[in-house]
């Protein structure tokens, strides 16, 4: 990964970069930075080097026992062992502005109110020199070479009973695990922080029903679920750095209904609705005191709409001459969802001020597809249109780089259409 200060010489009264002028005490004798001759940040480059290697092994068993013709029990065990090593080093850095700024700040030449802005622009996280002495005080990059290891026993159990309809009911429990690792960001070890994040665990409960009705013309699936997470892994971009951290508690619970209806051989309808309550409980922080963890408590998880519903239909027709034709349409609705990591400003937990512009309103998207092809699947041509009403929605919202108070977002797929040709030999 290579980073560079995004400061280019700009035209003006002095024809130079503003930071170069600001640091030049010969031009501005009262400059708070007070660097004789100034430092021009134009052309500053930085090379950051990251490595991670991992080794894992596991042993597992998965068994289904038929207690009776209708009653079955499933038991599974898996032991997993993970070991990783990760490192960050700088291959090259010629940023002279940052050490100059740190020297003037340390000497008390910069008013306190200006320190965050001057430090943030001159010592931007991705381009600051690593391992400066001031790194013990300021959030500057520090190289690291560390190890991570963890192991976990994963297990699952399920009881199911099949009626004659056929209708199958079941209840299951699973203890799951997702390995931790390293935050490969240049500021991961800033201020002596540990670049590692812990493994995530989950206890998942589910009850449900799966049925085929009316001579298999109707398929109906119902499920209720609850997932309790420990050390929930979170990735956040703050506008200057990527941070990874663990939240002690997170919970998701809900109900899901799915159905497929086949009124005739050529016509199929499908539909589904999911209600999900995905949240950080009020006591999600446990014993942690970090502001970015405390700010999450009591809020929903990112990109977790309460309601998602789909509906669609497919019509297929035998055209003769070994040709098949189909047309398909799908509609998807989703409720409001938060697109940012944080719901409130972590720097002001007392006021609980909402982060602006981060709620994606509810929306409905429509996709269409039609095609014709050989019945032996040797070839097919399909025409498609996705998001045909061109609903503009966001996937992720985050702080804009070096723009305090500004927000940026990644939009999701706009309206698109095209042709697909399939063939096999």
C-alpha positions, 0 to 999 in steps of 0.5 A: 500500500502506498500513501501520499499527502494530498497537498499540491502547490496552489496558485495565489498571492505567494504561488505556493502551498498554504501549509508551506507559507504557514510554516515559513517564519521568514514570511510570517514571523508570528506563524504558530509553527515557526519553522525557518524557511518553511516546509513544502509538503508538495511531493511528499510520498510514503510507502506502507508495508503490511503482511499477514500470514495464517495457519489453521487446522481443525477436526470435526464430526457431523452426525444425524441419528434417526431415532424413529421414522419421524424423529431425528437428531443431529449432532456436530462438533468441530475444534478449530485452531488459528494462528496468525502473524501480522506486521506493519513497516514503512519502506519509505517516507520523506514527510518533513512537515510532520516532524516540524509540526510536532516540534512546534506543538511540543514547544507550545507554539501552537494555540491549543484550539488549533492543535487538532487541525494542524496536527491532522493535516500535517501528520495525516495518518496514512502519510506520517513517519512511523515511530517518531518519539512523539508517537507516544503522545500523538496518534502517529503510526508505530510499526509492529510485528505481532502474533495472534492465536486462538482456538475454539470448540464449535458445536451444534445440535438439532431435533426435527420431527417429520409429519406425513403432510409432509411437514417438518418441524425443528429446533436447533442450537449452534455455538459458532466462532469467527477468528480474530486477527490484525488491523492492518492500518498504519495507525493500528499500534498508535499510542501503544495500542494493540493492533489485534482484535479478538475472536467473535463468538455467537450462540444461535437459536432457531425453531421452524417449520418446513412444509410442502402442501397441496400435492407439492404445489405450495412450499412454506418455510417459517423460522424464528431465530435469535443470535447472541454475539460475544466480542462482536467485530466492528470495522469503522473508518473515521475519516483518517484511519480504519479502526477494528474493535470488539463490542462485548454484546450484540443481539439479532432476533426475528421471524422469517417466512418464505413461500413458493407457489406453483399453480401450473407447470409453467408458472411459479410465484415466490415471496418472503418477509423477514422481520429482524431486530438487530441491535447493540443492547443498552449494556453492550459495552460491558466493562469497556470504557472506549467512547466508540464502543459506548456510543453503539449501545442502544442502537441498531446494527449497521445496514440492518433494516427491520423489514425486508420483503421480496416477491416474484414470478417466473413463467416458462414455456416450451416453444417446441423445436427444442426451445424454452422461453422464460420471463421473470420479475422480482420486487424487493422492499427494505425498511429504513436502515442506518448506513454508518457504523456510529449512530451518535457522535462518540465525542459527545456521549452526554448529548447523544447527538445523531450523526447526520445524513446516515439513514437510508430511507425505505425503498423498493427495487424491481428486476426483470429478466427474460430469455430463450434457449435450448432445452438441453441447456447447450445455449441461451440468450437472456435480456435483463434489467436491474433496478429498473426504476433507478432507485438511488440508495447508499451502502455505506456512509463515512467521514470524508477524508480531511473534511471535518463535518462532511460525510461521504457514501458509496452508492449501490448499483444504479439502473442497469440492463444488458444481454447475457449469452450462455453456452456449454460445449 
